[in-house]
């Protein structure tokens, strides 16, 4: 007579249960985008164009020609959009520009 406690079905020789591994279809998670923020350069009557342009080139990936255009735009209209980034990086930019006495602000990009 067989002892039902010694049923080896589903057990390997070492006593570990064998489990059928199911392959799960890879889920395609879309990376969550951080909300965009606009970094705005403001006109001031304190800094020279050279200082503004060199600050923009030094702190951002903006090339020289574009930095000149942004400085002129800020001078003529009061404000120029430097770039759009996520909030934490934008806050870092604000602090870095402040250390150079250049006024920039950060605001949510509603577009």
C-alpha positions in Angstrom: 0.0 0.0 0.0 1.3 3.4 -1.0 1.7 6.1 1.6 -0.1 9.2 0.4 2.4 11.4 2.3 5.2 10.2 0.0 3.6 11.3 -3.1 6.5 12.6 -5.2 4.4 14.3 -7.8 5.6 17.9 -8.1 8.7 17.2 -6.0 12.3 16.9 -7.2 14.7 14.5 -5.6 16.0 17.1 -3.1 12.4 17.8 -2.0 12.0 21.2 -3.6 8.8 21.8 -5.4 9.0 22.2 -9.1 7.1 25.1 -10.4 6.2 25.8 -13.9 7.7 29.1 -14.8 5.3 31.2 -16.8 6.8 33.7 -19.2 5.1 37.0 -18.7 4.8 39.2 -21.7 7.0 42.2 -21.2 4.9 45.2 -20.1 5.6 48.4 -22.0 5.6 51.1 -19.4 5.8 54.5 -20.9 8.3 56.5 -18.9 6.6 59.2 -16.9 7.5 62.6 -18.2 8.2 65.3 -15.7 6.1 68.4 -16.2 7.9 71.0 -18.3 9.0 74.4 -16.9 10.2 77.5 -18.8 13.4 79.3 -17.9 12.9 82.9 -18.6 15.7 85.5 -18.9 14.7 89.0 -17.8 16.0 92.3 -18.9 17.9 94.4 -16.4 19.7 97.7 -16.4 22.6 96.4 -14.3 24.4 93.8 -16.4 26.2 94.3 -19.7 25.3 92.3 -22.8 28.7 90.5 -22.6 28.0 89.4 -19.0 24.5 88.1 -19.9 25.7 86.3 -23.0 28.7 84.7 -21.3 26.5 83.6 -18.4 24.0 82.0 -20.7 26.8 80.2 -22.6 28.5 79.1 -19.4 25.4 77.8 -17.6 23.3 76.3 -20.4 23.7 74.3 -23.6 22.7 77.3 -25.6 25.3 78.2 -28.3 26.8 81.7 -28.6 24.7 83.0 -31.5 21.5 81.9 -29.8 22.6 83.4 -26.5 23.1 86.7 -28.3 19.6 86.5 -29.8 18.1 85.7 -26.4 19.9 88.6 -24.7 18.7 91.1 -27.4 15.1 89.7 -27.1 15.2 90.1 -23.3 16.5 93.7 -23.8 13.9 94.6 -26.3 10.8 92.9 -25.0 11.6 92.5 -21.3 11.9 88.7 -21.2 13.2 85.9 -23.4 12.6 82.1 -23.2 15.9 80.5 -22.6 14.9 76.8 -22.5 12.3 74.4 -21.3 13.3 71.8 -18.7 12.0 70.0 -15.7 11.5 71.8 -12.4 14.5 70.6 -10.4 17.0 71.4 -13.2 15.2 74.8 -13.7 15.6 75.6 -10.0 19.3 74.8 -10.3 19.6 77.2 -13.3 17.8 79.9 -11.3 20.3 79.6 -8.4 23.3 79.5 -10.8 22.2 82.6 -12.7 21.5 84.4 -9.4 25.1 83.6 -8.3 26.1 85.6 -11.4 23.7 88.4 -10.7 21.5 87.6 -13.7 17.8 87.5 -13.3 16.0 84.4 -14.6 12.7 82.9 -13.4 11.0 79.6 -13.7 7.4 79.0 -14.5 5.3 76.0 -15.6 5.0 75.5 -19.3 1.3 75.4 -20.0 1.7 74.5 -23.7 
